[in-house]
Amino acid sequence: MDADTIIIGAGAAGLTAGMWIGRNHPTERTIILDGAKKLGAKILVAGGGRCNVTHDHVDPTAYAGSSRNAIKKVLRRFDVPQTTQWFRELGVHLKREDTGKLFPTTDSARTVLNALLRGVTDAGVEIRHPLRVTAVAKIDGGFRIFGDWGALTTQRLVLATGGRSIPKSGSDGHGYALAQSLGHSLTQRIFPALVPLTLPRDHFLCQLSGITLPAQLTVEAGSGKKLQSFTNSTLLTHFGLSGPAPLDISRYLIAAQFDDADTRLTANWLPDTTAEQFEQTLLDLGKTHPLTHLRDRLPTRLAETLIAQEEIEAKEMTRQQRKSLVELVTRYPLPITGNRGYNYAEVTAGGVPLSELNLKTLESRLCAGLYLCGEICDVDGQIGGYNFQWAWSSGFVVGSR
């Protein structure tokens, strides 16, 4: 064998797995293969170039995909305190922001990537790139890995190839084909998550590009049942919606639309106010124009545009105008046309089910000697460092076999 372990993918999960394998098995030969010319592209762009390493409170409720109990078993093996201590040992000190997000004190993702690369090298692990893996095969006693560069053999194989998000970084979905070639299945649906949402280009919200405000976004089934809701910062853009709330809700909207074409997304631009409360406020305004009130609660351009939609000119509204304004402000049905796709998605929903892995080691139940970690698994988290925590935790579990 050319190596005891070969890891395909030098992203967050792959580098973590490699480092811990090297530390725990110093006499073994471990090689990481990656097809990118420059490593760590997704790490470098994360958090606006600052890299949101994790969150100060991580639990399975922030994740979707496989069962939360299965996700919990992996996360608790390498939790947030262990993660922060590990980074501290690597020379990366973290700071907590008001949102609970943890960033490097340098505010530079490069600090995180350089520390991981140093840690891997110090653990005696070899990184070879750009070497794209085109196929893998099970052989007696291990695996053969193929590429245009030739072939390598190994006793153990780790797939840390990522999903399909940001394909220019190298995670173009080919890892799924590798997993399937070794006997694994994929979830019925694989789709972009944490992805900006699009509106008709001539929609009035697109004309308000650049406005940021807190909003409550809710996914509602065609029956009217509320399926999921997030309240957080929302950015109006020239194409539609971005920012924490739209990104978090996108996964649940897209998933629901597969089964119910009448699923819709509504916005409450006054997230601390119910429809009933806002209607009562309008009644209490008397002859005061509603724009006066909304300007105190919302960005002026948005307030003026919302009022303009109902063509409210007089100081006293008709009953129908009042009902329509309540709907527009507190339960506005957003005419979502789609999303910006994998090029802009921060993570992929779907993948290899955790039910096909031994949760103590993340070794395949279907192919002895094969391990999987990171985004290739059917696990996706919310905004806030949760997906990186899954990468660190799952990488650690693989590295602690």
Backbone torsions as a table, in degrees:
resi	resn	phi	psi	omega
1	MET	NA	142.9	177.6
2	ASP	-75.4	-25.3	-178.6
3	ALA	-153.2	156.8	173.1
4	ASP	-76.5	-38.7	178.2
5	THR	-139.9	135.2	171.1
6	ILE	-120.0	131.0	177.8
7	ILE	-109.0	127.5	176.3
8	ILE	-99.7	112.1	-179.5
9	GLY	116.4	116.6	179.8
10	ALA	-108.7	43.7	173.0
11	GLY	-90.2	-160.6	-176.6
12	ALA	-58.6	-47.7	-177.9
13	ALA	-70.0	-43.1	-178.3
14	GLY	-64.5	-43.0	178.3
15	LEU	-65.4	-38.8	178.5
16	THR	-64.2	-47.5	178.9
17	ALA	-59.4	-44.1	-179.3
18	GLY	-61.8	-43.1	-178.9
19	MET	-62.3	-44.8	-177.5
20	TRP	-73.4	-32.1	174.5
21	ILE	-64.5	-44.3	179.1
22	GLY	-62.1	-40.4	179.6
23	ARG	-69.0	-41.4	-175.2
24	ASN	-82.4	-21.5	-178.3
25	HIS	-134.5	66.9	-173.3
26	PRO	-63.8	-20.0	-179.1
27	THR	-89.0	-6.4	-179.9
28	GLU	-90.8	157.6	176.9
29	ARG	-99.6	121.4	-179.6
30	THR	-121.3	132.5	-179.5
31	ILE	-125.7	135.3	173.3
32	ILE	-108.7	128.6	178.6
33	LEU	-110.8	138.3	177.3
34	ASP	-147.0	143.0	-176.8
35	GLY	-85.4	-7.5	-175.9
36	ALA	-82.0	145.8	174.3
37	LYS	-70.3	-40.2	177.6
38	LYS	-116.3	126.7	-174.7
39	LEU	-80.6	155.2	169.8
40	GLY	75.5	28.8	-176.4
41	ALA	-59.4	-41.8	-177.8
42	LYS	-70.7	-31.8	175.9
43	ILE	-66.4	-41.7	-175.1
44	LEU	-69.0	-29.1	-179.0
45	VAL	-93.2	-10.2	-175.9
46	ALA	-65.7	142.8	176.7
47	GLY	61.4	35.9	-179.1
48	GLY	64.4	31.1	-179.4
49	GLY	87.7	2.9	-179.8
50	ARG	-103.2	-20.5	178.5
51	CYS	66.6	96.0	176.1
52	ASN	-77.1	91.5	-169.4
53	VAL	-61.7	-42.3	179.0
54	THR	-166.2	-169.4	179.3
55	HIS	-124.3	151.8	-176.2
56	ASP	-71.3	-16.2	176.5
57	HIS	-136.1	112.4	-178.5
58	VAL	-121.4	125.1	173.6
59	ASP	-144.7	166.0	-172.8
60	PRO	-61.5	-18.9	-178.7
61	THR	-66.3	-14.8	178.9
62	ALA	-88.3	5.3	-175.6
63	TYR	-122.7	157.9	175.2
64	ALA	-133.5	171.4	-179.4
65	GLY	110.5	-116.2	177.8
66	SER	-66.1	172.2	-176.4
67	SER	-60.9	143.7	-178.8
68	ARG	-64.3	-29.9	178.6
69	ASN	-66.1	-40.5	178.0
70	ALA	-65.9	-43.1	178.8
71	ILE	-61.4	-42.1	-179.5
72	LYS	-59.0	-40.2	-177.4
73	LYS	-63.0	-32.8	178.6
74	VAL	-79.5	-45.7	-177.3
75	LEU	-60.3	-37.9	-176.2
76	ARG	-73.0	-14.3	176.9
77	ARG	-71.8	-25.0	-179.2
78	PHE	-149.2	87.0	-171.1
79	ASP	-88.2	-173.3	-176.2
80	VAL	-62.7	-47.4	177.6
81	PRO	-57.9	-40.2	177.8
82	GLN	-66.2	-38.0	179.6
83	THR	-64.5	-46.6	-178.9
84	THR	-65.8	-36.0	177.7
85	GLN	-66.9	-41.2	178.6
86	TRP	-60.1	-46.6	178.7
87	PHE	-65.7	-35.6	177.8
88	ARG	-61.6	-41.7	178.2
89	GLU	-64.5	-28.8	178.5
90	LEU	-83.2	-2.3	178.7
91	GLY	93.1	11.6	179.7
92	VAL	-109.2	110.4	178.3
93	HIS	-94.5	137.4	-175.1
94	LEU	-108.1	151.5	176.9
95	LYS	-126.4	146.9	-179.6
96	ARG	-97.2	131.5	174.4
97	GLU	-97.7	170.5	-174.7
98	ASP	-58.0	-28.0	-179.7
99	THR	-76.7	-7.5	-175.9
100	GLY	92.9	-5.9	179.0
101	LYS	-72.4	143.1	177.7
102	LEU	-109.8	124.9	179.6
103	PHE	-122.2	158.0	172.0
104	PRO	-65.3	144.0	-178.6
105	THR	-62.9	-18.8	178.5
106	THR	-78.6	-12.1	-174.4
107	ASP	56.4	32.5	-178.8
108	SER	-133.8	122.4	176.9
109	ALA	-64.4	-26.3	178.7
110	ARG	-59.9	-33.6	177.4
111	THR	-58.9	-42.8	-179.1
112	VAL	-67.8	-49.1	-178.6
113	LEU	-61.7	-46.4	-179.7
114	ASN	-60.7	-38.5	179.5
115	ALA	-65.3	-41.6	179.3
116	LEU	-65.2	-43.8	179.8
117	LEU	-63.8	-40.5	176.8
118	ARG	-63.4	-42.7	-178.9
119	GLY	-62.1	-39.9	178.9
120	VAL	-65.5	-45.6	179.3
121	THR	-63.3	-44.1	179.3
122	ASP	-62.6	-26.6	179.3
123	ALA	-83.4	2.8	176.9
124	GLY	81.1	19.5	-178.6
125	VAL	-96.5	138.2	-178.4
126	GLU	-96.2	132.3	175.4
127	ILE	-109.9	126.5	177.9
128	ARG	-118.7	124.5	178.7
129	HIS	-160.3	156.1	-3.7
130	PRO	-83.5	111.7	176.9
131	LEU	-127.4	97.1	-179.1
132	ARG	-80.2	132.0	177.4
133	VAL	-88.5	125.3	-178.5
134	THR	-99.8	-25.2	-178.7
135	ALA	-160.0	157.6	174.6
136	VAL	-135.9	153.0	179.8
137	ALA	-144.6	144.8	175.8
138	LYS	-81.6	131.3	177.0
139	ILE	-129.1	171.9	178.2
140	ASP	-59.4	121.8	176.4
141	GLY	80.9	5.4	179.7
142	GLY	166.4	-138.9	-173.7
143	PHE	-141.6	154.1	170.8
144	ARG	-117.0	130.9	-177.5
145	ILE	-111.8	129.9	-174.2
146	PHE	-116.0	150.4	173.8
147	GLY	-163.0	173.0	177.8
148	ASP	-60.6	-20.2	-178.9
149	TRP	-82.8	-10.5	-178.1
150	GLY	133.2	-141.6	-178.6
151	ALA	-150.0	153.5	176.3
152	LEU	-135.6	153.8	175.8
153	THR	-118.8	150.7	-177.7
154	THR	-153.1	153.7	177.0
155	GLN	-75.1	-40.8	-177.8
156	ARG	-125.9	147.2	-178.5
157	LEU	-128.8	133.5	176.9
158	VAL	-116.6	124.3	174.5
159	LEU	-96.9	111.6	177.4
160	ALA	-130.2	48.0	-168.8
161	THR	-85.0	-5.6	-176.6
162	GLY	79.5	-171.3	179.7
163	GLY	-106.1	-121.0	178.7
164	ARG	-120.9	-3.4	-176.1
165	SER	-72.3	141.4	-177.0
166	ILE	48.5	64.6	-175.5
167	PRO	-57.5	-27.3	179.8
168	LYS	-64.9	-15.8	177.2
169	SER	-79.9	-11.8	-179.2
170	GLY	116.5	-18.7	179.8
171	SER	-88.4	78.8	-174.3
172	ASP	-102.1	12.2	178.5
173	GLY	93.0	-4.6	-178.1
174	HIS	-64.3	-26.9	178.4
175	GLY	-59.5	-31.5	177.8
176	TYR	-62.6	-41.6	179.3
177	ALA	-64.4	-37.5	177.9
178	LEU	-63.9	-43.4	179.5
179	ALA	-63.6	-42.1	179.6
180	GLN	-65.3	-35.8	-179.8
181	SER	-65.8	-18.2	178.9
182	LEU	-104.0	14.4	171.3
183	GLY	104.1	-2.3	-177.2
184	HIS	-84.8	155.6	174.1
185	SER	-103.2	168.8	175.7
186	LEU	-121.6	157.0	174.9
187	THR	-59.9	154.7	-177.6
188	GLN	-58.4	-33.5	-177.6
189	ARG	-125.8	134.0	173.8
190	ILE	-128.1	125.3	-172.7
191	PHE	-153.5	164.0	-179.3
192	PRO	-67.1	143.2	174.4
193	ALA	-133.0	162.0	-172.6
194	LEU	49.6	55.3	-173.4
195	VAL	-125.9	139.1	176.7
196	PRO	-60.5	148.6	-177.9
197	LEU	-105.8	148.4	-176.4
198	THR	-108.4	148.9	174.9
199	LEU	-121.5	164.7	172.9
200	PRO	-55.0	136.3	-173.9
201	ARG	-60.5	-24.2	-179.9
202	ASP	-94.8	9.9	-179.5
203	HIS	-69.1	146.4	-175.3
204	PHE	-62.1	-28.3	179.1
205	LEU	-68.4	-32.7	178.4
206	CYS	-67.5	-23.1	178.3
207	GLN	-77.9	-6.9	-178.9
208	LEU	-106.8	25.9	-177.6
209	SER	-50.3	132.9	178.6
210	GLY	105.9	-15.2	179.4
211	ILE	-78.0	132.9	175.5
212	THR	-121.8	134.1	178.5
213	LEU	-156.7	156.4	173.9
214	PRO	-71.9	137.6	178.9
215	ALA	-148.1	154.2	174.2
216	GLN	-103.5	118.7	178.1
217	LEU	-107.5	132.9	-175.0
218	THR	-131.0	132.3	172.9
219	VAL	-89.2	125.0	179.5
220	GLU	-121.1	134.9	175.1
221	ALA	-70.0	166.4	178.2
222	GLY	-58.2	-26.6	178.5
223	SER	-74.9	-11.9	-176.5
224	GLY	98.9	-8.0	179.7
225	LYS	-66.1	133.7	177.9
226	LYS	-80.3	123.7	-176.4
227	LEU	-98.5	-36.8	-178.8
228	GLN	-163.1	149.6	-179.4
229	SER	-147.2	141.8	175.7
230	PHE	-135.0	137.5	174.3
231	THR	-117.6	117.9	-177.8
232	ASN	-170.2	-179.1	179.9
233	SER	-60.5	137.8	-179.6
234	THR	-130.3	130.6	-178.9
235	LEU	-108.1	124.1	173.9
236	LEU	-85.5	130.2	-176.2
237	THR	-126.7	174.4	179.2
238	HIS	-67.0	-19.0	-179.9
239	PHE	-106.0	-16.7	-177.4
240	GLY	156.4	-115.4	-173.6
241	LEU	-129.0	137.8	173.8
242	SER	-142.1	-172.1	-177.6
243	GLY	96.4	171.3	-173.7
244	PRO	-53.5	-49.7	-177.0
245	ALA	-64.2	-50.1	177.4
246	PRO	-60.4	-39.8	-179.8
247	LEU	-64.8	-45.4	180.0
248	ASP	-63.1	-41.5	-175.9
249	ILE	-75.6	-21.1	-173.0
250	SER	-57.5	-41.8	-177.2
251	ARG	-60.3	-41.9	-176.6
252	TYR	-76.8	-33.4	176.5
253	LEU	-65.6	-49.5	-178.3
254	ILE	-62.3	-43.6	-179.6
255	ALA	-61.9	-43.6	-178.5
256	ALA	-67.4	-33.8	-178.1
257	GLN	-67.3	-23.0	177.1
258	PHE	-61.2	-37.0	-175.1
259	ASP	-100.3	-18.2	-174.9
260	ASP	-143.5	102.4	-177.6
261	ALA	-65.8	-17.6	-179.0
262	ASP	-90.9	3.8	176.0
263	THR	-57.7	139.7	179.2
264	ARG	-137.3	163.4	178.6
265	LEU	-115.2	128.2	178.6
266	THR	-115.7	155.3	-179.7
267	ALA	-124.5	134.5	169.2
268	ASN	-110.4	109.4	-177.1
269	TRP	-76.7	-8.9	174.5
270	LEU	-122.2	75.2	-169.5
271	PRO	-60.4	-18.0	178.4
272	ASP	-94.8	11.1	-177.0
273	THR	-129.8	130.5	177.0
274	THR	-83.8	167.7	178.0
275	ALA	-59.7	-41.6	-179.2
276	GLU	-65.2	-41.8	179.5
277	GLN	-65.1	-41.9	-179.0
278	PHE	-67.4	-38.4	178.4
279	GLU	-63.4	-40.4	178.5
280	GLN	-65.5	-37.2	177.3
281	THR	-61.2	-43.4	179.1
282	LEU	-62.9	-39.2	178.6
283	LEU	-65.3	-37.4	-177.9
284	ASP	-74.5	-14.8	-177.8
285	LEU	-67.8	-23.2	-178.4
286	GLY	63.1	-122.7	-178.2
287	LYS	-91.4	1.2	177.0
288	THR	-71.1	130.1	-178.0
289	HIS	-66.1	135.5	-179.3
290	PRO	-58.3	-26.1	178.9
291	LEU	-61.9	-35.1	178.8
292	THR	-60.0	-42.6	179.1
293	HIS	-69.2	-46.7	-175.8
294	LEU	-66.8	-32.4	177.9
295	ARG	-62.3	-27.9	178.7
296	ASP	-79.0	-16.9	-174.5
297	ARG	-110.7	-22.7	-174.5
298	LEU	-130.8	161.4	171.6
299	PRO	-54.3	137.5	-173.4
300	THR	-54.4	-45.8	-178.4
301	ARG	-60.9	-39.6	179.3
302	LEU	-69.6	-43.2	179.4
303	ALA	-58.8	-46.6	-179.0
304	GLU	-64.1	-38.7	-178.6
305	THR	-69.6	-40.1	178.3
306	LEU	-62.8	-43.6	178.2
307	ILE	-62.9	-39.6	-178.6
308	ALA	-64.5	-29.1	179.8
309	GLN	-61.9	-31.0	-179.4
310	GLU	-100.0	1.2	177.7
311	GLU	51.2	47.6	180.0
312	ILE	-82.8	106.9	-177.8
313	GLU	-103.3	-47.4	-176.5
314	ALA	-75.1	160.9	179.3
315	LYS	-70.9	-27.6	179.7
316	GLU	-106.2	124.9	-179.0
317	MET	-85.6	153.8	170.2
318	THR	-76.3	165.1	179.0
319	ARG	-60.2	-41.3	-179.4
320	GLN	-66.2	-39.8	177.3
321	GLN	-62.7	-40.2	-179.9
322	ARG	-65.1	-44.4	179.3
323	LYS	-62.6	-41.8	-179.1
324	SER	-66.5	-39.2	-179.9
325	LEU	-67.9	-37.7	176.2
326	VAL	-59.7	-44.2	179.3
327	GLU	-64.5	-42.9	-177.1
328	LEU	-64.3	-36.7	-174.5
329	VAL	-89.4	-37.0	-172.2
330	THR	-111.2	-13.9	-179.6
331	ARG	-152.5	52.8	-175.0
332	TYR	-77.8	122.8	177.8
333	PRO	-75.7	108.0	-177.9
334	LEU	-76.5	125.5	-179.1
335	PRO	-81.0	68.5	-177.4
336	ILE	-64.3	128.7	179.9
337	THR	-98.1	-14.8	-178.6
338	GLY	159.8	-151.5	179.4
339	ASN	-142.1	172.1	-174.0
340	ARG	-85.4	2.5	171.2
341	GLY	79.6	-175.9	-174.1
342	TYR	-62.8	-27.4	-179.7
343	ASN	-62.7	-24.5	-177.6
344	TYR	-117.2	-3.1	-179.5
345	ALA	-77.3	137.0	179.8
346	GLU	-81.8	-18.4	-178.7
347	VAL	-156.2	165.7	178.3
348	THR	-109.7	133.6	173.6
349	ALA	-91.5	136.9	-178.0
350	GLY	98.7	179.4	-178.8
351	GLY	136.4	-151.9	179.8
352	VAL	-79.1	122.7	-178.7
353	PRO	-63.1	141.0	177.2
354	LEU	-65.1	-21.1	178.8
355	SER	-63.5	-17.5	179.1
356	GLU	-92.1	4.7	-178.5
357	LEU	-121.7	149.7	171.2
358	ASN	-78.1	113.9	-171.9
359	LEU	-68.3	-16.3	178.6
360	LYS	-75.7	-27.0	-176.4
361	THR	-130.3	-15.3	-171.5
362	LEU	62.5	26.1	171.2
363	GLU	-81.2	144.7	179.2
364	SER	-61.7	138.9	172.3
365	ARG	-82.1	-10.7	-174.2
366	LEU	-106.6	-20.0	-175.1
367	CYS	-144.2	102.5	-177.2
368	ALA	-59.1	134.9	178.3
369	GLY	90.7	-4.8	178.7
370	LEU	-100.6	133.5	178.8
371	TYR	-126.3	150.8	177.7
372	LEU	-133.4	142.3	178.0
373	CYS	-153.1	160.0	177.1
374	GLY	82.5	-150.0	-169.5
375	GLU	-71.8	-15.2	177.6
376	ILE	-65.9	-22.1	177.2
377	CYS	-78.3	157.4	178.9
378	ASP	-79.5	71.0	178.8
379	VAL	-146.0	125.2	174.0
380	ASP	-140.8	136.4	-175.2
381	GLY	-109.1	173.8	178.8
382	GLN	-78.8	173.5	173.3
383	ILE	-61.6	143.3	173.9
384	GLY	126.6	12.4	179.3
385	GLY	98.6	1.1	-176.6
386	TYR	-68.0	-36.3	-179.6
387	ASN	-71.8	-34.4	173.2
388	PHE	-65.8	-39.0	179.4
389	GLN	-62.1	-38.7	176.0
390	TRP	-61.9	-39.5	178.6
391	ALA	-63.3	-46.9	-179.6
392	TRP	-64.1	-45.6	-175.9
393	SER	-66.6	-48.2	-178.8
394	SER	-68.0	-36.1	176.1
395	GLY	-63.2	-40.5	177.8
396	PHE	-62.2	-44.4	-179.0
397	VAL	-60.9	-45.0	177.7
398	VAL	-62.3	-39.5	-178.3
399	GLY	-75.6	-7.9	-177.5
400	SER	-110.1	21.3	-177.9
401	ARG	-55.5	NA	NA
